[in-house]
Amino acid sequence: MEFRLLGELEVSVPGRRLAAGQPRQQAVLAVLLVDAGRPVSAATLVHRVWGEKPPPEALNALYSHLSRIRNLLAEGAVDGILLERRQAGYVLRTDPDSVDLHRFRRLAEWSIHPGRTETEQAATAAEALSLWRGAPMAGLSGEWVEAVRDDYEQLRLRTAIRWARAELALGHSDAILDALPAYIAEYPLAEPLEAVLIEALRASGRAAEALDRYAKVRRRLSDALGSEPGQELQALHQSILEGERRSPATPASPVTRPAQLPLDIAGFVGRERELRELDRLLDASGPPSSAVVISSVCGSAGIGKTALAVRWGHQAASRFPDGQLYLNLRGYGPVPAMTPHEALAILLQALGVVAEQLPPTEEGRSGLYRSLLDGRRMLVILDNARGAEQIRPLLPGSPTCAVVVTSRADLPGLTALHGARRVALAVLGQAEAEELLTRLIGNDRIAAEPTAAAEIARLCAYLPLALRIAAALLIRRPEMPIAVIADRLANGDRIAQLTVDGDSEVAVGAAFDLSYEALDIDARRLFRRLGLIPGSDFDVHAAAHLTDVPVEEAERLLDRLADANLVEPYAAERFRFHDLLRLYADHRSRLDDPPAERQACLRRLYGYYRSRSAAALHLVQPAVWLLGQGPDDPGVRPPRFTDRVAALTWFETERGNIVAALVAAGKTPQPHTWELAESFGKYLWISGCGEDALDVCQAGLTAARHAGNPRAEIILHTLIAGAQRSVGRPELTVRHLTEAGTLARRIGDLSMEAIALIGLGTICRGLARLREAEQHLRQALALHERLESPDLPVTRLYLGLVLQDVGELDDAETQLSKALAEFDAADDRHRIVLTCSALARVCRAGKRLAEAMRYAERAHRVARDTGLPVIEAGALLGLADACLDRDLADEALTHARAAARIADSTANRRLEGQARTTLAEIHSRLGDHGDAAEHARAAVSIHREMGRRLYEARTLCVLGHAVRRLDGVAAAREHWQQAHDLYAAAGSRQAEQLRELLAVSR
């Protein structure tokens, strides 16, 4: 099987061409082929095919395309070609030479091998060029496609130049005269092609035509770029005029043509967007530009600034026929930064000025430098700059030149006064980082341990320098499993280990030291303290609390850190840094900050989080009660939330940070931990984030025990139980609730005992132990009535749900109506939704369909106002049920699909099971029995996994009806019998209806 990407995408086997599918499918296949043999994550595939803002259905569409691609490969029936799903992503396993794109690159790169003769170079380059059928992936579009296309277009141009020069050296002028005009038509501004063509004309004795050709080239460049031909063409033109003949293999330039670009870095990966941005900045200058194009490539230490500048310099070299200058300004290094005076001396000597002729002053050198560059099309790369004042004297005055500056600083002065355009670098993406390791270490070794390799990439924070050092460690120890190195990095001093022995400059810590030491004392203090934040990002208020300074001062200090690329501003008042910088900041804090000062910082940080979390929860759920509510500590100054939306936004924005903070506190106790866990755990529970809630509340429970606070322990036990229930672990749910009840009775706290009883009643309902659930809830009701507790309506709600399940509809409606009245009075929107949905089900059971619809519609309206997607999804399913009862199946389907999308986006298994049950009922009503059975089987599996017996029984009923239409009554009876047994064990009246159904279907 062969794959062709050079032109329109084609897939063929001997004797026939296979249908590659519609454009999106072709794009997915193209991504896999470009990375053939390397894993590509689903996220990377979506990003490359759909771009920055993929539609919600992109992931589902991707899976469909991958399935069709597997079928396409199977149709080819060729051994060895396989689409595999690995932990790191999808891998299309095939011989690279079966993909013309890879074969082209291999031949193109082989054609410049230094050990090859000119005959071999010409032949290999010609073979590579013969594979070209047109623009790569013609007919496909998108940012990634354009980047790959541009890369290969430039490689083709360089290969054509290489072929022509080799043929010229061999004396094959006729071949050049035949072939080059077509290439020049495609690359009309590529002066090296024109130079070889003019030289071939002269070598063929056609000097007049050569001069005419030069004149045409000069006009074309003037019209397109507003500039004269480069020095090579001008010198060639002059030599023809003078009648000189020189060797075709000798560059035609009487002046110095520097070519100082360092060797292109091995294993360069990614950065397609940044390379395209540099191309765009050069193209955007256009004729008749009067300004030098200046690009400022900035980023943190080890991010790959030099690698990007050098890679782009090599790719764009043909656009600068007069040469390339490169200079390391030593802005950050173990020796003093280079002065402009020193730098100009080096640059002038590179341009042919001998030391004795160097002007003595900086002004004189700068003037001579600009004069020598005037009118010349040259690239100047100024690497590792310290500041704008170091760069200004080194800027050319001619718009024919382009300058690329790299620096750890943002160089705003260069932007303000000279119009420099900033190209900021971030760490690599996960797939790119793993690809870099693969290229450096070898595909076989990575393929043998893909999980460990992915872990090393993560531990290196996807930072190129760290990845290269880790690769060097692995290459040095070929016998050592990758997993061993990963374990050492995970559990040891990661900063110290990411060092190459014998080379102190190749070390992550040393690279960070240079940036840190360039800061002033206040910025250093803030940077160190940011290492105390367990999460990966933070807002300006958290920074202010760490340093105990006003917010305005914290903002100024963060701006200094951002200018030094030690933190990255990425949203309003929010900053982040990668894991290695965070570890380095904490390392510096341990060295420089006394333990008491570090503890005071943490107390303010956790106090800030606690205060904000409690305030946000009271806006999201106004009637909530918090045991840990208390006055703020001195020094804690949290800002007020403007409204409910702002509170929800804060919860979601800080979710990862607070989970990380509480998990860290579970290992090393911190002040305010259990109070923070209580408020944040309640938010996570109502928003359906069970796994995160478990981590948070377990840390809170540890802290409550450490503090000797049994009431806090009880609250945390009940929250853990709720989280365990939401992720389908009923046994652990019962255990925590039992412990909560035991502890409450031991300390004689009736209100806490009632809270534990509510939890037990709820879990027993889920396990279909309805009479036991009713008993627990009636006990809780009696305690709450005796105590006149504010939790009384909560007990009525859950008791009403159980009474509804057992078929006692009048009693259920009484309890639910009383609960709703109190929730309305307290504006407890979350529980208003739950209660209205329950009343809708009671009305549906009593055939009061109009009333049921009113309750369901109200539940949905209020749910949308909560801003909690999981709550809205539950209300949507209730509305779908009400619509289906009124034969509004299409409307029901719309609501159920919306709920299913929320379940998918929140990865909520409980909700997914409910949505699939409702979808099965709707499809069954619509006569789509195959779809109904598919949804029902998936739902049954989820309900069993989650221990939700009543939902399992309900779904088995639906599955039976669908199967009866598909496979007959006998197959249906099996499912109905299982549903009957579950309902009968629960004590539900639904068992009677199923007994009748089983009787009449014999």
Secondary structure, 3 states (H helix, E strand, C coil): CEEECEEECEEEECCEEECCCCHHHHHHHHHHHHCCCCCECHHHHHHHHHCCCCCCCHHHHHHHHHHHHHHHHHHHCCCCCEEEEECCEEEEECCHHHEHHHHHHHHHHHCCCCCCCHHHHHHHHHHHHHCCCCCEEECCCCHHHHHHHHHHHHHHHHHHHHHHHHHHHCCCHHHHHHHHHHHHHHCCCCHHHHHHHHHHHHHCCCHHHHHHHHHHHHHHHHHHHCCCCCHHHHHHHHHHHCCCCCCCCCCCCCCCCCECCCCCCCCCCCCHHHHHHHHHHHHHHCCCCCCCEEEEEECCCCCCHHHHHHHHHHHCHHHCCCCEEEEECCCCCCCCCCCHHHHHHHHHHHCCCCHHHCCCCHHHHHHHHHHHHCCCCCEEEEEEECCHHHHHHHCCCCCCCEEEEEECCCCHHHHHHHCCEEEECCCCCHHHHHHHHHHHHCHHHHHHCHHHHHHHHHHCCCCHHHHHHHHHHHHHCCCCCHHHHHHHHHHCCHHHHCECCCCCCCEHHHHHHHHHHCCCHHHHHHHHHHCCCCCCEEEHHHHHHHHCCCHHHHHHHHHHHHHCCCCEEEECCEEECCHHHHHHHHHHHHHHCCHHHHHHHHHHHHHHHHHHHHHHHHHHCCCCCCCCCCCCCCCCCCCCCCCHHHHHHHHHHHHHHHHHHHHHHHHCCCCCHHHHHHHHHHHHHHCCCHHHHHHHHHHHHHHHHHHCCHHHHHHHHHHHHHHHHHCCCHHHHHHHHHHHHHHHHHHCCHHHHHHHHHHHHHHHHHCCCHHHHHHHHHHHHHHHHHHCCCCHHHHHHHHHHHHHHCCCHHHHHHHHHHHHHHHHHHCCHHHHHHHHHHHHHHHHHCCCHHHHHHHHHHHHHHHHHHCCHHHHHHHHHHHHHHHHHCCCHHHHHHHHHHHHHHHHHHCCHHHHHHHHHHHHHHHHHHCCHHHHHHHHHHHHHHHHHHCCHHHHHHHHHHHHHHHHHHHCHHHHHHHHHHHHHHHHHHCCCHHHHHHHHHHHCC
